[in-house]
Amino acid sequence: MMKRDRIDCLFVSTGAKMRFLVIALILLIQACGPLWAQTPEPGLPVSPGFLERLLDKARAAKENAAAGRDMAIDFASEYYDEHIQPVVEDYSQWAAGFRDSAKEKIRHYLSFFTANSTDQVATAGAI
C-alpha cells in the first residue's frame, strides 16, 4: 500500500505543482528581502590602494595560470614524443604499406578488367 502512495505522489496535477512553486517563490522572496536591503552606501569611495592590490593579485594569478599552462603543454609534448609517437609511427608505416598494396592490387585488377573488356568489345564487333 505504501508503494502505491509513492507512485501517486509522482502524478500530482500541474495546478498543484504550480501552486507549490508560487508559494515557494513567495517564501524565498520574503526570506531574501532583508539581504537585498543591506547594500552599502553609494558615497563610500574605494581606496586606490585596494584597486592596485587587486590588480597585482590578478597579474600574479595570470602569470601562475600561464606557468601552469606551459608546464602542462611541455609535459604533454614530452609524453607524446616518448610514448605515443613511436607506436603511431609503426602503425602509420603499416597503414601506408597496406594502402600501397591495396592500390597495386586494384590497379592490377583494373588493368586486367580493361584488357579483357576491350578484347570482348573487339570480338563482339566482329560478330
N, C-alpha and C positions, 0 to 999 in steps of 0.2 A: 504494500500500500504506500509505503514511503517513497518507493521508486517512482510511482505514478505521479506523486506530488512534485517531485523534482522535474519530471518531464513537462507537467502542466505549467510550471513557472517559466519555462522557456517560450511558451506560446502565449505570452501576455499580449493584449491588444496594443496597437500602436498608440492609441489615445492615452492609455495608462503610462506607457513609456514616455510620451511627450510631457505629461503632467509631472512625472518624476523628474525629468530633465529641467523643466521650468523651475520647480521648487528647489532643486539642487543649485541652479544658477542664481536664484534669488538669495539663497543662504550664502553662497560664495561671495556675492557682491557685498552683502551685509558684513561678512567677516573681514573682507579685504578693504572696505571703505576707510577705516581709520589708518590703515597703512598708506593709502594713497594721499591722505591728508597731511602726512608728515613729510612735506617737501621742504628743502632748505630755502632760506630767504634769498631772493634774487640779488640783493645788494652786496652779498659777500664776495669779494674778489678772490680769485685763485692766485696763490703766490707764484711768482715766476720761478722760484727755486723748485717748486713742485713739478712744474712742466719740464724743466731741464732734467731733473732726476728721472722723470718718466721717459723722456726722450733717450737718455743714456741707457736706461734699462731696456728699451725697445731695440736700440742698436746692439746691445750686448746679446739679446735674445736672437736677433737676426744673425749675428756672427756665429753664435752657437749652433743655430739651425744650419747655416752654410757649412760649418765644420762637420757636423753630423752627416749632412748630405754627401759631402766629399768623401768622408770615410766609408759610407755605405757604397758609394759608386766604386771606390777603389777596391773594397772587399769583393763586390760582385764581379768586377772585371778580372781580378786575380783568380777567383773561384772558377770563372768561365775558362780562363786560359789554362788552368791546371787540371780541371776535372771534366769539363763538358766538351771543349774544343777537340781534344784527342779522339774522343768517342765519335763525335759528329763527323770528323774528317774521314774516319774509317767507313762510316755508313754513307757519307756523300760519295766517296770513291766507289763503293759497291753499287750505289744507285746509278752513278754515271756509267759504270761498266754494263749494268743491266739495261740502261737506256740505249747505249750504243749497240748492244747485242740485239735488242728488240728492233731497233731501226734497221740493222743489217738484215734480219730475218724478213721484215716487212718489205724492204727493197728487193730482196731476192724473190719473194713470193709475187710481188707486183711485176717484176720483170718476167717471171715465168708465166704469169697470167696474161700479160700484154703480148708476149711472144705467141702463146697458144691461141689467143683471141684473133690476132692478125692472120695466123695460119687458117683458122676456121673461116674468117671472112673471105680470104682468098679462095678457099675451096668451095665455099657457098656461092661465090660469084661465078665459078666455073661450071656449076651445075646448071 
